[in-house]
Amino acid sequence: MKAAEIHNFHIPLPNQLYTRLREVAKRQNRPATQMAKQAVEYWLEEQEKLALHEEIACYAAHAAGSSEDLDIQLEEASLEHLDNMEHCQ
């Protein structure tokens, strides 16, 4: 199996941010570079979630009121289900 290719990336940090990162790394007994990598991975995942959310919101706004907006069979089934639940109570 071929090892993953690794690239180094130099990020200049303001002194205060650098110090905070080093202090947390020391408290957790972990390399600061590992923590910075984890923070970047987390941020990228959040950006991907945000982009997906924006795409869905854009589609929903575009489809609102159109034939794509409503699945008649699904709505009928959900109304039937809700009606059945009311009779069970």
N, C-alpha and C positions, 0 to 999 in steps of 0.2 A: 504494500500500500504506500502510495506516495505521500510524503508529509505536506501539510498545508503550507503554502507560500506565506511568508511573514514579511510585512513592510514596517519599517520604522517611520514614525510621524512625529515631528518636532512641534510641540505646542508651547509657545512662550506664555507663561502664566504671571500675572501680577504677584508681587511678593506675598500679599495677604492670602490669596487663593493657594499659592504654593505651600505656604506655612500651614494652612488649615488641612490641606491634603496630607502633608507629611505627618501632622499630629494625629490625624485619624488613622493613618496607616500604621503608625507606631503603636497606638492603643490597640488596634486589631491584630498586630503582629503580622501584617501582610505588606507586600511590596506596593508602594504608591503607584507604580506603573500598572499593576494589576487592577487596582481600584479605579484608576483613570480609564482603563480599557472597559471595565464593567460599567462605568458611568456613561461612556460614549455608546456602548451597546444599548443600554437602557434608553438613552435619549433617542437613538435611531429607531428603536421599537415604538416609542411613543409617537414619533413623527409619522411612522407608517400607519399606526392606528388612527391618528388625526387625519391623514390623507384619505384613508378608507372611509372614515366618518364623513368627511367633506364630499367625497364622491357619492355616497349613499344619500346624503342630504340634497345634493344637486339633482340626482335622479328623482328623488321623491318630489322635489319642487317642480321638476319638469313634468312628471307623470300625474301630478295632482289634478283631479277632475277628468282625467282621460280614461280610456278603457283599460289602460295598464294600472290604474289606481285601485281598481276593485275586482276582486275575484268573487263572482256571484256565488259559486258553489261553496267556497270557503266561508263567506259571510252567512249563507243559509245554514251551514253546518254549525257555525259558532252560535247563531241565534237559537237553533234547535237545542244545542247543548246547554245554553244558559236557561232556556225554558225548562228543560228537564231538571236542572239543578234547583230551580225555584220550587218545583213540585216535590223535591226530596226533603225540603226543609220543614 
